[in-house]
Amino acid sequence: MPKKGKLLIVDDNEELLFAFQLFLKPHFELVDTINNPNLLLSKLREKEYDVIMLDMNFRAGINSGNEGLYWLSQILEYDKNACVVFITAYGDIELAVKAMKEGAVDFVQKSWDEKHILSTLLSAYKLRCSKMEIKSLKKKQKRLNQEINRNKSFVIGKSARMQEVFRTVDKVAGTDANILITGENGTGKEVVAREVHLRSKRNEQVFVHVDLGAISESLFESELFGHKKGAFTDAKEDRMGRFELASGGTLFLDEIGNVPLHLQTKLLTAIQRKEIIPVGGSTPIEIDVRIIAATNCNLHQMVADSLFREDLLYRINTISLELPSLMERQEDIGELSNFYLDKFTKQYDKPAMELNKAALTKLEKHKWPGNIRELQHVMEKTVILNDSVNLQAEDILIGESLKKKELMPDSFNLLDNEKVLIEKAIQFTGGNMSLAAKELGINRSTLYDKIKKYDL
Ligand SMILES: Nc1ncnc2c1ncn2[C@@H]1O[C@H](COP(=O)(O)OP(=O)(O)OP(=O)(O)O)[C@@H](O)[C@H]1O
């Protein structure tokens, strides 16, 4: 087996250094020694060592261990992942414990128990490998987040209402204040939440989206707070919840108005205490997340109707952002339509298309109950079905290809038709899940369960 691990031994006893080197060389890739701790930092700058064995006392006659502790602090300041094993005199247990409290990983006694010394150093080396792996994973994660977030900013909106939203986003993004975004479905609540994250100091960390309307009640806690292996029948291994996953970054709690009262209490406790306890666990885990919540419900009305906890509302709406419906920002329809024309012509490999005046007027006059999401679907359909590059009013297919009467099924067998009806409802509402669920007469989480079941 190839020898692994670079070891540095620091002791002023030359004989001891020699003996250590002789004994450890066959087990490690490199064993360097220095007899003067003043050379320590320059040695560390020269080479990266995995384990440093450090004497407690250097000056003859002084046995307080302070010098060793001083050098330990210097090493850890230089590299917080350094693994330092102290060399202590026989009976120095108290001092060794103190050293471990200050950040040393272990200690060996000069009593020369070869087996024990070797196993201590090999464990320290393993710990060093784990620390370095974590360091590299964190670095990778940071780069990946930067990559994911790059060029993601595309919130279109010249209208006065959107400019007002952007001014507030500018003011609050850099703070850690919780934000509540309200607005109809498809108005861009998630897009704005991402924009806040991108402009915040957490932008090198993750943005975790959780659709609270789509999580079934039985999985709510496990999904948000994680679970321990064996906590319930399907819990085959420990699983991290969304709060922990988002730690350091932003947690976007979408459709917060759909959370039942008894689960709102659990949500409030986690946000308030800034800690969670996984299902089946007993130790709280500290969480550092910025909460951005969103809903299309009127939470103040829900509080008045005793459907939403007032204390939770005040926790999440330090800052409120209300997004206008597309009808209220008609000035943006042209730019948004062109944005999607450009996107879909590229996606479907078609020549660039333009809207003539009548086509634009048609778009501006429509009521857009599904807001931007509906506009997006209309533009996608328009690009797919048209070959002309100059789009006329009749080329814009708003609701024309999908009228409710065309949705009549071939048979009335419920099971045969469920999948088809769900597909058509989603199509009819332009992908607006809340509207689709409403049309189908079921709630959103049931709709998501069925989407999963039929693999839609
Ligand atoms: N300002 C914008 N510019 C361009 N596209 C936008 C803008 N706002 C929203 N969109 C697009 O509209 C669609 C709906 O946006 P988003 O999902 O953010 O809305 P939402 O309000 O969170 O919807 P829901 O309430 O249904 O979850 C997305 O495809 C998004 O990319």
The ligand as a Tripos MOL2 file, in Angstrom:
@<TRIPOS>MOLECULE
LIG
   31    33     1     0     0
SMALL
NO_CHARGES

@<TRIPOS>ATOM
      1 N1        -40.7310   40.1490  -14.5650 N.pl3     1 LIG1
      2 C1        -40.6710   39.0170  -15.2610 C.ar      1 LIG1
      3 N2        -40.0110   38.9870  -16.4030 N.ar      1 LIG1
      4 C2        -39.9900   37.8550  -17.1380 C.ar      1 LIG1
      5 N3        -40.6190   36.7280  -16.8160 N.ar      1 LIG1
      6 C3        -41.2710   36.6970  -15.6680 C.ar      1 LIG1
      7 C4        -41.3300   37.8390  -14.8230 C.ar      1 LIG1
      8 N4        -42.0430   37.5320  -13.7460 N.ar      1 LIG1
      9 C5        -42.4310   36.2520  -13.9160 C.ar      1 LIG1
     10 N5        -41.9690   35.7470  -15.0590 N.ar      1 LIG1
     11 C6        -42.2090   34.3720  -15.5610 C.3       1 LIG1
     12 O1        -43.5820   34.0780  -15.3080 O.3       1 LIG1
     13 C7        -43.7310   32.7370  -14.8180 C.3       1 LIG1
     14 C8        -44.3980   32.7900  -13.4610 C.3       1 LIG1
     15 O2        -43.5320   33.4100  -12.5430 O.3       1 LIG1
     16 P1        -43.4150   32.9140  -11.0350 P.3       1 LIG1
     17 O3        -43.3900   31.4360  -10.9590 O.co2     1 LIG1
     18 O4        -42.3210   33.6820  -10.3920 O.co2     1 LIG1
     19 O5        -44.8400   33.4160  -10.5050 O.3       1 LIG1
     20 P2        -45.5180   33.1650   -9.1090 P.3       1 LIG1
     21 O6        -46.2280   34.4140   -8.7700 O.co2     1 LIG1
     22 O7        -44.4950   32.6680   -8.1380 O.co2     1 LIG1
     23 O8        -46.5420   32.0070   -9.4820 O.3       1 LIG1
     24 P3        -47.3150   30.9590   -8.5170 P.3       1 LIG1
     25 O9        -48.0590   31.8080   -7.5170 O.co2     1 LIG1
     26 O10       -48.2360   30.2480   -9.4440 O.co2     1 LIG1
     27 O11       -46.2830   30.0810   -7.8960 O.co2     1 LIG1
     28 C9        -42.3370   32.1440  -14.7760 C.3       1 LIG1
     29 O12       -42.1420   31.3490  -15.9110 O.3       1 LIG1
     30 C10       -41.4130   33.3370  -14.7900 C.3       1 LIG1
     31 O13       -40.2060   33.0470  -15.4260 O.3       1 LIG1
@<TRIPOS>BOND
     1     1     2 1
     2     2     3 ar
     3     2     7 ar
     4     3     4 ar
     5     4     5 ar
     6     5     6 ar
     7     6     7 ar
     8     6    10 ar
     9     7     8 ar
    10     8     9 ar
    11     9    10 ar
    12    10    11 1
    13    11    12 1
    14    11    30 1
    15    12    13 1
    16    13    14 1
    17    13    28 1
    18    14    15 1
    19    15    16 1
    20    16    17 2
    21    16    18 1
    22    16    19 1
    23    19    20 1
    24    20    21 2
    25    20    22 1
    26    20    23 1
    27    23    24 1
    28    24    25 2
    29    24    26 1
    30    24    27 1
    31    28    29 1
    32    28    30 1
    33    30    31 1
@<TRIPOS>SUBSTRUCTURE
     1 LIG1         1 GROUP 0 **** ****
